[in-house]
Amino acid sequence: MTTWTVDVVEEWIVIATKVDRALPPVRMRRVRAQCFYGTDTESLLWDLLNEDMKNIEPRFQPTNAQVSQWETVVLRWLPLLENRQDVHILWLRASGVGWKKICKKFHFERHTGMRRYKQALATLTAELNRLPQSKK
């Protein structure tokens, strides 16, 4: 694939979110240093998740190619964006979260959220087209 389009990049990010949801959770060994005043870190992270995200069960088993796409998106593409908030907006929207919830989380209007989403996709597409073929 020589040139990337916004639609293709968006499709890859959606696949990456589906694969991320389907992968087994990362289990950490319980070490006393990971606990904060007697609370379990896993329960703290679980409480931060949106209620809608907790109830979603994986509906498909990702293929090897989809897992490779997930690795590419998470480890190579998303670090290309400098603004971490834009990365978060891209990931939430690709996960199927509505604009109202996304914009409420970041405290801005819906049109601002949509504009920043489109700008982040355009920036990521431009960065991918700038990279040499072997780095993609």
Backbone hydrogen bonds in HBPLUS format (Angstrom, degrees):
<---DONOR---> <-ACCEPTOR-->    atom                        ^
c    i                          cat <-CA-CA->   ^        H-A-AA   ^      H-
h    n   atom  resd res      DA  || num        DHA   H-A  angle D-A-AA Bond
n    s   type  num  typ     dist DA aas  dist angle  dist       angle   num
A0009-VAL N   A0005-THR O   3.06 MM   4  6.29 165.3  2.08 154.5 158.5     1
A0010-GLU N   A0006-VAL O   2.92 MM   4  6.05 160.3  1.96 148.5 154.3     2
A0011-GLU N   A0007-ASP O   2.95 MM   4  6.12 151.5  2.04 141.2 149.2     3
A0012-TRP N   A0008-VAL O   2.98 MM   4  6.26 155.3  2.04 149.1 155.1     4
A0013-ILE N   A0009-VAL O   3.03 MM   4  6.31 154.0  2.10 148.2 155.2     5
A0014-VAL N   A0010-GLU O   2.99 MM   4  6.26 154.2  2.06 147.2 154.1     6
A0015-ILE N   A0011-GLU O   3.00 MM   4  6.27 159.3  2.05 148.6 154.0     7
A0016-ALA N   A0012-TRP O   2.91 MM   4  6.13 151.7  1.99 143.3 151.6     8
A0017-THR N   A0013-ILE O   2.99 MM   4  6.29 149.0  2.08 146.1 153.5     9
A0018-LYS N   A0014-VAL O   3.09 MM   4  6.38 155.1  2.15 148.0 154.6    10
A0019-VAL N   A0015-ILE O   2.92 MM   4  6.16 160.9  1.96 152.5 157.8    11
A0020-ASP N   A0016-ALA O   2.88 MM   4  5.97 154.7  1.94 142.3 149.9    12
A0021-ARG N   A0017-THR O   3.04 MM   4  6.21 150.3  2.13 141.3 148.1    13
A0022-ALA N   A0018-LYS O   3.08 MM   4  6.30 140.4  2.24 139.1 149.9    14
A0022-ALA N   A0019-VAL O   3.04 MM   3  4.97 122.5  2.38  93.2 108.4    15
A0023-LEU N   A0019-VAL O   2.92 MM   4  6.09 134.7  2.13 151.7 162.7    16
A0034-GLN N   A0031-VAL O   2.89 MM   3  5.50 150.7  1.98 118.8 127.4    17
A0035-CYS N   A0032-ARG O   3.25 MM   3  5.53 155.0  2.32 105.4 112.6    18
A0039-THR N   A0036-PHE O   3.21 MM   3  5.47 160.8  2.25 109.5 115.3    19
A0044-LEU N   A0040-ASP O   3.23 MM   4  6.58 148.8  2.33 143.6 152.6    20
A0045-LEU N   A0041-THR O   2.99 MM   4  6.26 161.0  2.02 152.9 156.7    21
A0046-TRP N   A0042-GLU O   2.93 MM   4  6.09 152.6  2.00 143.6 151.8    22
A0047-ASP N   A0043-SER O   2.98 MM   4  6.09 148.2  2.08 141.0 148.3    23
A0048-LEU N   A0044-LEU O   3.28 MM   4  6.55 135.4  2.50 138.3 149.0    24
A0048-LEU N   A0045-LEU O   3.20 MM   3  5.21 133.1  2.43  94.9 107.2    25
A0049-LEU N   A0046-TRP O   3.28 MM   3  5.47 146.1  2.40 100.7 109.7    26
A0053-MET N   A0050-ASN O   3.03 MM   3  5.25 124.1  2.36 101.7 115.8    27
A0054-LYS N   A0050-ASN O   3.21 MM   4  6.58 140.6  2.37 148.2 159.1    28
A0067-VAL N   A0063-THR O   3.03 MM   4  6.35 153.7  2.11 149.7 156.8    29
A0068-SER N   A0064-ASN O   2.96 MM   4  6.21 150.2  2.05 143.6 152.0    30
A0069-GLN N   A0065-ALA O   2.91 MM   4  6.23 147.1  2.02 141.8 151.0    31
A0070-TRP N   A0066-GLN O   2.91 MM   4  6.18 153.2  1.98 143.8 151.1    32
A0071-GLU N   A0067-VAL O   2.96 MM   4  6.27 158.2  2.01 148.0 152.9    33
A0072-THR N   A0068-SER O   2.97 MM   4  6.19 157.2  2.02 145.8 152.1    34
A0073-VAL N   A0069-GLN O   2.90 MM   4  6.13 166.1  1.92 156.0 159.1    35
A0074-VAL N   A0070-TRP O   2.90 MM   4  6.00 174.8  1.90 157.8 159.3    36
A0075-LEU N   A0071-GLU O   2.86 MM   4  5.57 158.4  1.90 142.4 149.8    37
A0076-ARG N   A0072-THR O   2.97 MM   4  5.23 145.5  2.09 128.6 137.3    38
A0077-TRP N   A0072-THR O   3.06 MM   5  6.44 153.2  2.14 152.0 159.3    39
A0078-LEU N   A0073-VAL O   2.97 MM   5  6.09 168.4  1.98 173.3 170.9    40
A0080-LEU N   A0077-TRP O   2.87 MM   3  5.45 152.6  1.95 117.4 126.5    41
A0081-LEU N   A0078-LEU O   3.17 MM   3  5.75 155.3  2.24 116.1 121.8    42
A0086-ASP N   A0083-ASN O   3.18 MM   3  5.45 127.4  2.47 101.6 113.7    43
A0087-VAL N   A0083-ASN O   3.36 MM   4  6.77 150.2  2.45 143.4 151.4    44
A0088-HIS N   A0084-ARG O   3.00 MM   4  6.28 156.3  2.06 145.9 152.2    45
A0089-ILE N   A0085-GLN O   2.92 MM   4  6.20 153.4  2.00 145.8 152.9    46
A0090-LEU N   A0086-ASP O   2.93 MM   4  6.14 162.6  1.96 148.3 152.7    47
A0091-TRP N   A0087-VAL O   2.95 MM   4  6.17 163.3  1.97 151.4 155.9    48
A0092-LEU N   A0088-HIS O   2.92 MM   4  6.07 165.8  1.94 151.4 155.3    49
A0093-ARG N   A0089-ILE O   3.00 MM   4  6.06 167.7  2.01 151.5 155.2    50
A0094-ALA N   A0090-LEU O   2.99 MM   4  6.09 157.4  2.04 146.2 152.9    51
A0095-SER N   A0091-TRP O   2.98 MM   4  6.11 132.9  2.20 138.3 150.9    52
A0095-SER N   A0092-LEU O   3.13 MM   3  5.00 128.5  2.41  91.4 105.4    53
A0097-VAL N   A0092-LEU O   3.14 MM   5  5.61 161.0  2.17 158.0 152.1    54
A0096-GLY N   A0093-ARG O   3.08 MM   3  5.24 155.8  2.14 102.6 110.2    55
A0102-ILE N   A0098-GLY O   3.10 MM   4  6.37 164.3  2.13 153.9 158.9    56
A0103-CYS N   A0099-TRP O   2.86 MM   4  5.92 171.3  1.87 155.1 157.7    57
A0104-LYS N   A0100-LYS O   3.02 MM   4  6.06 145.2  2.15 136.8 146.6    58
A0105-LYS N   A0101-LYS O   3.02 MM   4  6.15 152.0  2.10 143.2 150.0    59
A0106-PHE N   A0102-ILE O   3.16 MM   4  6.51 149.2  2.26 146.6 154.3    60
A0107-HIS N   A0103-CYS O   2.83 MM   4  5.69 111.8  2.30 135.6 150.7    61
A0108-PHE N   A0103-CYS O   3.09 MM   5  5.29 160.6  2.13 140.4 146.5    62
A0113-GLY N   A0109-GLU O   3.08 MM   4  6.45 154.1  2.15 149.2 156.5    63
A0114-MET N   A0110-ARG O   2.95 MM   4  6.27 159.7  1.99 152.5 157.5    64
A0115-ARG N   A0111-HIS O   2.91 MM   4  6.04 157.4  1.96 143.3 149.9    65
A0116-ARG N   A0112-THR O   2.90 MM   4  6.09 161.6  1.94 149.9 154.7    66
A0117-TYR N   A0113-GLY O   2.94 MM   4  6.08 148.7  2.04 143.6 152.5    67
A0118-LYS N   A0114-MET O   2.98 MM   4  6.22 163.4  2.01 150.2 153.8    68
A0119-GLN N   A0115-ARG O   2.88 MM   4  6.09 157.3  1.93 148.9 155.9    69
A0120-ALA N   A0116-ARG O   2.90 MM   4  5.98 155.0  1.96 141.1 147.8    70
A0121-LEU N   A0117-TYR O   2.99 MM   4  6.24 159.7  2.03 149.2 154.6    71
A0122-ALA N   A0118-LYS O   2.91 MM   4  6.11 158.6  1.96 146.3 152.5    72
A0123-THR N   A0119-GLN O   2.83 MM   4  6.01 157.8  1.87 149.3 155.5    73
A0124-LEU N   A0120-ALA O   2.91 MM   4  6.05 162.8  1.93 148.7 153.5    74
A0125-THR N   A0121-LEU O   2.90 MM   4  6.07 158.4  1.95 147.8 153.9    75
A0126-ALA N   A0122-ALA O   2.94 MM   4  6.13 159.0  1.99 146.8 152.4    76
A0127-GLU N   A0123-THR O   2.92 MM   4  6.16 156.9  1.98 148.7 155.3    77
A0128-LEU N   A0124-LEU O   2.93 MM   4  6.15 155.4  1.99 148.1 154.7    78
A0129-ASN N   A0125-THR O   2.98 MM   4  6.20 152.4  2.06 147.2 154.5    79
A0130-ARG N   A0126-ALA O   3.07 MM   4  6.25 130.0  2.33 137.1 149.9    80
A0130-ARG N   A0127-GLU O   3.17 MM   3  5.05 133.2  2.40  91.9 104.8    81
A0131-LEU N   A0127-GLU O   3.19 MM   4  6.45 133.3  2.42 141.5 152.4    82
A0135-LYS N   A0132-PRO O   3.16 MM   3  5.66 144.7  2.29 113.9 122.9    83
